[in-house]
Structure formats: structure tokens, C-alpha cells
């Protein structure tokens, strides 16, 4: 559940940093020369943008359901969820079940990423880019890396996404 959110935030942060670096390199101007720097709070944007929130909820729901089913299968087959009480052979069977479950989780994560998360992320990035251009901002950073100064564009981005 938290893995998906962290992964999504990292991806969005990296995209923002890459965009900022590209703009900086293209213009060749330093921020000290008066270039406006903006920032956004990716967590707040994701929480406030319904498609991103839905993608997160889809993942959490699937992960929770999948875990419950796996625990139920193990309990049904071995009448326990304490894997330490199982024989070595049974533990190997459970490890295989866990490996298969992990593969299923990865496949579902990829499906959710492609169908739900990517379109939401692309829309968020396009909105950040448009907001930055509108405000004359040449560099956009993640809020967490800004120590002082800069223009907070988070609410403007959220308003445009709604």
C-alpha cells in the first residue's frame, strides 16, 4: 500500500526534477539572474486529484484482498498461519505460493500503473508544466527540497486539475 504511493511519489519527483534540469540546461541561465523557481507538493496533488487517488485505492484494495486470500489459502491447507510450525516441505510449498503471489502482485501493479497511474501522472505533469509556463516559472521543484523562497504552485495545479 505504501510502496505504491512511495513509488508514485518518487516517479513524479524524478519527472519534476528532470523537467527542471532540462529547462535549466536549455536556457543556460542561473536562478540568481532572476529566474523564477516554483515548487509543488506532490503528495497533496496526488491526494487531491481523483484519478491519482483512485489508482492508489485500486492498488491498496487489490493488495489487501490478495493478501487475505493468500492467508486464507495457507490456513485452509495447513490449518495455521504460523509458518514456523510447518515442516520443511510445507514451508517450501508456502514459499512457492508466496513467489507466485508476488508475481501476481507485480502483474496487477503493472496493469494498474499502465491503465490508471500513467494517465493520472501524465495529466499532473502537463498541468504542472502549464501552470509553470503561465506563472513564468522556469524551474519547478518538489516542496520537500525547497529550504526557502520559491513560488508554491500546488494549489494552482490542484485547481486546474479539478
C-alpha atoms as an extended CHARMM CRD file, in Angstrom:
* protein
*
       162  EXT
         1         1  UNK       CA              0.0000000000        0.0000000000        0.0000000000  PROA      1               0.0000000000
         2         2  UNK       CA              2.6850000000        2.4690000000        0.9930000000  PROA      2               0.0000000000
         3         3  UNK       CA              5.0520000000        1.0150000000       -1.6230000000  PROA      3               0.0000000000
         4         4  UNK       CA              2.7880000000        2.1740000000       -4.4400000000  PROA      4               0.0000000000
         5         5  UNK       CA              2.4820000000        5.6730000000       -3.0040000000  PROA      5               0.0000000000
         6         6  UNK       CA              6.2270000000        5.9480000000       -2.4120000000  PROA      6               0.0000000000
         7         7  UNK       CA              6.9650000000        4.6450000000       -5.8980000000  PROA      7               0.0000000000
         8         8  UNK       CA              4.4880000000        7.0580000000       -7.4270000000  PROA      8               0.0000000000
         9         9  UNK       CA              5.9160000000        9.9930000000       -5.4850000000  PROA      9               0.0000000000
        10        10  UNK       CA              9.4590000000        9.0770000000       -6.4550000000  PROA      10              0.0000000000
        11        11  UNK       CA              8.4830000000        8.8220000000      -10.1220000000  PROA      11              0.0000000000
        12        12  UNK       CA              6.6560000000       12.1410000000      -10.0290000000  PROA      12              0.0000000000
        13        13  UNK       CA              9.5220000000       13.8130000000       -8.1530000000  PROA      13              0.0000000000
        14        14  UNK       CA             12.0680000000       12.4970000000      -10.6180000000  PROA      14              0.0000000000
        15        15  UNK       CA              9.9630000000       13.7230000000      -13.5270000000  PROA      15              0.0000000000
        16        16  UNK       CA              9.7360000000       17.1720000000      -11.9640000000  PROA      16              0.0000000000
        17        17  UNK       CA             13.4740000000       17.2750000000      -11.2590000000  PROA      17              0.0000000000
        18        18  UNK       CA             14.2780000000       16.0730000000      -14.7900000000  PROA      18              0.0000000000
        19        19  UNK       CA             11.9970000000       18.7270000000      -16.2770000000  PROA      19              0.0000000000
        20        20  UNK       CA             13.5950000000       21.3800000000      -14.1050000000  PROA      20              0.0000000000
        21        21  UNK       CA             17.1070000000       20.3080000000      -15.0720000000  PROA      21              0.0000000000
        22        22  UNK       CA             16.1860000000       20.2430000000      -18.7640000000  PROA      22              0.0000000000
        23        23  UNK       CA             14.7780000000       23.7640000000      -18.6070000000  PROA      23              0.0000000000
        24        24  UNK       CA             17.8390000000       24.9650000000      -16.7380000000  PROA      24              0.0000000000
        25        25  UNK       CA             20.2380000000       23.3780000000      -19.2180000000  PROA      25              0.0000000000
        26        26  UNK       CA             18.2710000000       24.6600000000      -22.2280000000  PROA      26              0.0000000000
        27        27  UNK       CA             18.1500000000       28.2540000000      -21.0820000000  PROA      27              0.0000000000
        28        28  UNK       CA             21.6640000000       28.3390000000      -19.6400000000  PROA      28              0.0000000000
        29        29  UNK       CA             20.5250000000       30.9680000000      -17.1500000000  PROA      29              0.0000000000
        30        30  UNK       CA             21.1400000000       30.7300000000      -13.4380000000  PROA      30              0.0000000000
        31        31  UNK       CA             18.3620000000       31.3110000000      -10.9400000000  PROA      31              0.0000000000
        32        32  UNK       CA             20.4750000000       34.0670000000       -9.4390000000  PROA      32              0.0000000000
        33        33  UNK       CA             19.7970000000       36.0990000000      -12.6040000000  PROA      33              0.0000000000
        34        34  UNK       CA             16.1440000000       36.4480000000      -11.6440000000  PROA      34              0.0000000000
        35        35  UNK       CA             14.7100000000       33.2170000000      -12.9930000000  PROA      35              0.0000000000
        36        36  UNK       CA             11.6040000000       32.2990000000      -11.0130000000  PROA      36              0.0000000000
        37        37  UNK       CA             11.6440000000       28.9830000000       -9.1550000000  PROA      37              0.0000000000
        38        38  UNK       CA              8.4200000000       27.2430000000       -8.2090000000  PROA      38              0.0000000000
        39        39  UNK       CA              7.5880000000       24.1560000000       -6.2370000000  PROA      39              0.0000000000
        40        40  UNK       CA              4.7320000000       21.7210000000       -5.7580000000  PROA      40              0.0000000000
        41        41  UNK       CA              3.7230000000       19.2790000000       -3.0360000000  PROA      41              0.0000000000
        42        42  UNK       CA              3.2980000000       16.0130000000       -4.9500000000  PROA      42              0.0000000000
        43        43  UNK       CA              1.6380000000       14.2430000000       -2.0330000000  PROA      43              0.0000000000
        44        44  UNK       CA             -1.0140000000       16.9380000000       -1.7550000000  PROA      44              0.0000000000
        45        45  UNK       CA             -1.5840000000       16.9060000000       -5.5150000000  PROA      45              0.0000000000
        46        46  UNK       CA             -1.9670000000       13.1320000000       -5.5950000000  PROA      46              0.0000000000
        47        47  UNK       CA             -4.3450000000       13.2010000000       -2.6490000000  PROA      47              0.0000000000
        48        48  UNK       CA             -6.3860000000       15.9750000000       -4.2390000000  PROA      48              0.0000000000
        49        49  UNK       CA             -6.5590000000       14.5780000000       -7.7670000000  PROA      49              0.0000000000
        50        50  UNK       CA             -9.2760000000       11.9280000000       -8.0360000000  PROA      50              0.0000000000
        51        51  UNK       CA             -7.7100000000        9.7320000000      -10.7610000000  PROA      51              0.0000000000
        52        52  UNK       CA             -4.4120000000        9.5180000000       -8.8360000000  PROA      52              0.0000000000
        53        53  UNK       CA             -6.2750000000        8.7830000000       -5.6190000000  PROA      53              0.0000000000
        54        54  UNK       CA             -8.3510000000        6.1110000000       -7.4000000000  PROA      54              0.0000000000
        55        55  UNK       CA             -5.2070000000        4.4400000000       -8.7350000000  PROA      55              0.0000000000
        56        56  UNK       CA             -3.7970000000        4.3440000000       -5.2030000000  PROA      56              0.0000000000
        57        57  UNK       CA             -7.0680000000        2.9550000000       -3.8260000000  PROA      57              0.0000000000
        58        58  UNK       CA             -7.2170000000        0.3130000000       -6.5830000000  PROA      58              0.0000000000
        59        59  UNK       CA             -3.7550000000       -0.8740000000       -5.6910000000  PROA      59              0.0000000000
        60        60  UNK       CA             -4.4120000000       -0.9040000000       -1.9420000000  PROA      60              0.0000000000
        61        61  UNK       CA             -7.6760000000       -2.7800000000       -2.4080000000  PROA      61              0.0000000000
        62        62  UNK       CA             -6.1150000000       -5.4070000000       -4.6490000000  PROA      62              0.0000000000
        63        63  UNK       CA             -3.1170000000       -5.8170000000       -2.3560000000  PROA      63              0.0000000000
        64        64  UNK       CA             -5.3110000000       -6.2120000000        0.7330000000  PROA      64              0.0000000000
        65        65  UNK       CA             -7.6770000000       -8.6840000000       -0.9800000000  PROA      65              0.0000000000
        66        66  UNK       CA             -4.7860000000      -10.6750000000       -2.4100000000  PROA      66              0.0000000000
        67        67  UNK       CA             -3.0890000000      -10.9110000000        0.9900000000  PROA      67              0.0000000000
        68        68  UNK       CA             -6.3110000000      -12.0550000000        2.6770000000  PROA      68              0.0000000000
        69        69  UNK       CA             -6.8700000000      -14.7160000000        0.0210000000  PROA      69              0.0000000000
        70        70  UNK       CA             -3.3080000000      -15.9730000000        0.3580000000  PROA      70              0.0000000000
        71        71  UNK       CA             -3.5580000000      -16.1780000000        4.1480000000  PROA      71              0.0000000000
        72        72  UNK       CA             -6.9000000000      -17.9740000000        3.8000000000  PROA      72              0.0000000000
        73        73  UNK       CA             -5.4210000000      -20.4960000000        1.3690000000  PROA      73              0.0000000000
        74        74  UNK       CA             -2.4760000000      -21.1780000000        3.6600000000  PROA      74              0.0000000000
        75        75  UNK       CA             -4.7510000000      -21.5550000000        6.6890000000  PROA      75              0.0000000000
        76        76  UNK       CA             -7.1590000000      -23.8160000000        4.7950000000  PROA      76              0.0000000000
        77        77  UNK       CA             -4.3580000000      -26.0650000000        3.5630000000  PROA      77              0.0000000000
        78        78  UNK       CA             -2.2550000000      -26.2140000000        6.7480000000  PROA      78              0.0000000000
        79        79  UNK       CA             -4.7500000000      -25.1590000000        9.4610000000  PROA      79              0.0000000000
        80        80  UNK       CA             -2.3190000000      -22.4850000000       10.6830000000  PROA      80              0.0000000000
        81        81  UNK       CA             -0.8310000000      -19.1740000000        9.6710000000  PROA      81              0.0000000000
        82        82  UNK       CA              2.2950000000      -19.7080000000       11.8100000000  PROA      82              0.0000000000
        83        83  UNK       CA              4.7710000000      -20.8560000000        9.2090000000  PROA      83              0.0000000000
        84        84  UNK       CA              7.2920000000      -21.8720000000       11.8750000000  PROA      84              0.0000000000
        85        85  UNK       CA              5.0630000000      -24.7920000000       12.8770000000  PROA      85              0.0000000000
        86        86  UNK       CA              5.1710000000      -26.2700000000        9.3710000000  PROA      86              0.0000000000
        87        87  UNK       CA              7.5490000000      -28.9610000000        8.1950000000  PROA      87              0.0000000000
        88        88  UNK       CA             10.3740000000      -28.0420000000        5.8210000000  PROA      88              0.0000000000
        89        89  UNK       CA              8.4140000000      -29.4700000000        2.8750000000  PROA      89              0.0000000000
        90        90  UNK       CA              5.3370000000      -27.4580000000        3.7980000000  PROA      90              0.0000000000
        91        91  UNK       CA              7.4410000000      -24.3100000000        4.2220000000  PROA      91              0.0000000000
        92        92  UNK       CA              8.8500000000      -24.8460000000        0.7310000000  PROA      92              0.0000000000
        93        93  UNK       CA              5.2960000000      -25.1700000000       -0.6120000000  PROA      93              0.0000000000
        94        94  UNK       CA              4.3470000000      -21.9470000000        1.1210000000  PROA      94              0.0000000000
        95        95  UNK       CA              7.4460000000      -20.1960000000       -0.2940000000  PROA      95              0.0000000000
        96        96  UNK       CA              6.3470000000      -21.2630000000       -3.7870000000  PROA      96              0.0000000000
        97        97  UNK       CA              2.8630000000      -19.9260000000       -3.0610000000  PROA      97              0.0000000000
        98        98  UNK       CA              4.3900000000      -16.6450000000       -1.9010000000  PROA      98              0.0000000000
        99        99  UNK       CA              6.5600000000      -16.4100000000       -5.0240000000  PROA      99              0.0000000000
       100       100  UNK       CA              3.5080000000      -16.9770000000       -7.2110000000  PROA      100             0.0000000000
       101       101  UNK       CA              1.5520000000      -14.3940000000       -5.2130000000  PROA      101             0.0000000000
       102       102  UNK       CA              4.4200000000      -11.9260000000       -5.6290000000  PROA      102             0.0000000000
       103       103  UNK       CA              4.3810000000      -12.4600000000       -9.4010000000  PROA      103             0.0000000000
       104       104  UNK       CA              0.6150000000      -11.8870000000       -9.4530000000  PROA      104             0.0000000000
       105       105  UNK       CA              1.0290000000       -8.6980000000       -7.4190000000  PROA      105             0.0000000000
       106       106  UNK       CA              3.6710000000       -7.4110000000       -9.8150000000  PROA      106             0.0000000000
       107       107  UNK       CA              1.4700000000       -8.1540000000      -12.8170000000  PROA      107             0.0000000000
       108       108  UNK       CA             -1.5030000000       -6.3750000000      -11.2360000000  PROA      108             0.0000000000
       109       109  UNK       CA              0.6790000000       -3.4450000000      -10.1920000000  PROA      109             0.0000000000
       110       110  UNK       CA              1.8510000000       -3.1060000000      -13.8110000000  PROA      110             0.0000000000
       111       111  UNK       CA             -1.7440000000       -3.2170000000      -15.0360000000  PROA      111             0.0000000000
       112       112  UNK       CA             -2.8300000000       -0.5080000000      -12.5850000000  PROA      112             0.0000000000
       113       113  UNK       CA              0.2670000000        1.5360000000      -13.4090000000  PROA      113             0.0000000000
       114       114  UNK       CA             -0.4530000000        1.4720000000      -17.1410000000  PROA      114             0.0000000000
       115       115  UNK       CA             -4.2370000000        1.8350000000      -17.0160000000  PROA      115             0.0000000000
       116       116  UNK       CA             -4.6880000000        4.2090000000      -14.1010000000  PROA      116             0.0000000000
       117       117  UNK       CA             -1.4710000000        5.7080000000      -12.7600000000  PROA      117             0.0000000000
       118       118  UNK       CA              0.2930000000        6.7000000000      -16.0200000000  PROA      118             0.0000000000
       119       119  UNK       CA             -2.6420000000        8.7440000000      -17.3840000000  PROA      119             0.0000000000
       120       120  UNK       CA             -3.0070000000       10.4800000000      -13.9960000000  PROA      120             0.0000000000
       121       121  UNK       CA              0.7390000000       11.1540000000      -13.7580000000  PROA      121             0.0000000000
       122       122  UNK       CA              0.8440000000       12.4880000000      -17.3190000000  PROA      122             0.0000000000
       123       123  UNK       CA             -2.0860000000       14.8260000000      -16.6100000000  PROA      123             0.0000000000
       124       124  UNK       CA             -0.4360000000       16.0400000000      -13.4010000000  PROA      124             0.0000000000
       125       125  UNK       CA              2.8560000000       16.6870000000      -15.2000000000  PROA      125             0.0000000000
       126       126  UNK       CA              1.1480000000       18.5140000000      -18.0690000000  PROA      126             0.0000000000
       127       127  UNK       CA             -0.7520000000       20.6590000000      -15.5720000000  PROA      127             0.0000000000
       128       128  UNK       CA              2.4360000000       21.4630000000      -13.6530000000  PROA      128             0.0000000000
       129       129  UNK       CA              4.1350000000       22.4120000000      -16.9290000000  PROA      129             0.0000000000
       130       130  UNK       CA              1.2090000000       24.6180000000      -17.9970000000  PROA      130             0.0000000000
       131       131  UNK       CA              0.9960000000       26.2960000000      -14.5940000000  PROA      131             0.0000000000
       132       132  UNK       CA              4.7310000000       26.9480000000      -14.5810000000  PROA      132             0.0000000000
       133       133  UNK       CA              4.5900000000       28.4980000000      -18.0400000000  PROA      133             0.0000000000
       134       134  UNK       CA              1.6000000000       30.6330000000      -17.0760000000  PROA      134             0.0000000000
       135       135  UNK       CA              3.3790000000       31.9350000000      -13.9790000000  PROA      135             0.0000000000
       136       136  UNK       CA              6.7380000000       32.4610000000      -15.7040000000  PROA      136             0.0000000000
       137       137  UNK       CA              8.3670000000       29.7410000000      -13.6390000000  PROA      137             0.0000000000
       138       138  UNK       CA             11.3480000000       28.1350000000      -15.3600000000  PROA      138             0.0000000000
       139       139  UNK       CA             12.2760000000       25.6180000000      -12.6620000000  PROA      139             0.0000000000
       140       140  UNK       CA              9.8020000000       23.5180000000      -10.6470000000  PROA      140             0.0000000000
       141       141  UNK       CA             10.9770000000       21.5320000000       -7.6320000000  PROA      141             0.0000000000
       142       142  UNK       CA              9.3630000000       19.1990000000       -5.1310000000  PROA      142             0.0000000000
       143       143  UNK       CA              8.3340000000       21.0800000000       -1.9890000000  PROA      143             0.0000000000
       144       144  UNK       CA             10.4460000000       18.8140000000        0.2100000000  PROA      144             0.0000000000
       145       145  UNK       CA             13.6880000000       20.0190000000       -1.4030000000  PROA      145             0.0000000000
       146       146  UNK       CA             12.9570000000       23.7500000000       -1.0680000000  PROA      146             0.0000000000
       147       147  UNK       CA             14.5420000000       25.2650000000        2.0140000000  PROA      147             0.0000000000
       148       148  UNK       CA             13.2790000000       28.7820000000        1.4600000000  PROA      148             0.0000000000
       149       149  UNK       CA             11.8520000000       31.0260000000       -1.2080000000  PROA      149             0.0000000000
       150       150  UNK       CA             10.2120000000       29.9870000000       -4.4310000000  PROA      150             0.0000000000
       151       151  UNK       CA              6.6120000000       30.0910000000       -5.5660000000  PROA      151             0.0000000000
       152       152  UNK       CA              4.2270000000       27.4350000000       -4.2270000000  PROA      152             0.0000000000
       153       153  UNK       CA              2.1730000000       26.3040000000       -7.2260000000  PROA      153             0.0000000000
       154       154  UNK       CA              0.4480000000       23.3590000000       -5.5350000000  PROA      154             0.0000000000
       155       155  UNK       CA             -2.9810000000       24.9160000000       -5.1630000000  PROA      155             0.0000000000
       156       156  UNK       CA             -2.9080000000       26.3660000000       -8.6640000000  PROA      156             0.0000000000
       157       157  UNK       CA             -2.1410000000       22.9150000000      -10.0710000000  PROA      157             0.0000000000
       158       158  UNK       CA             -4.9240000000       21.3160000000       -7.9970000000  PROA      158             0.0000000000
       159       159  UNK       CA             -7.4120000000       23.9550000000       -9.1370000000  PROA      159             0.0000000000
       160       160  UNK       CA             -6.5840000000       23.2640000000      -12.7890000000  PROA      160             0.0000000000
       161       161  UNK       CA             -6.8750000000       19.5050000000      -12.2720000000  PROA      161             0.0000000000
       162       162  UNK       CA            -10.4140000000       19.7990000000      -10.9030000000  PROA      162             0.0000000000
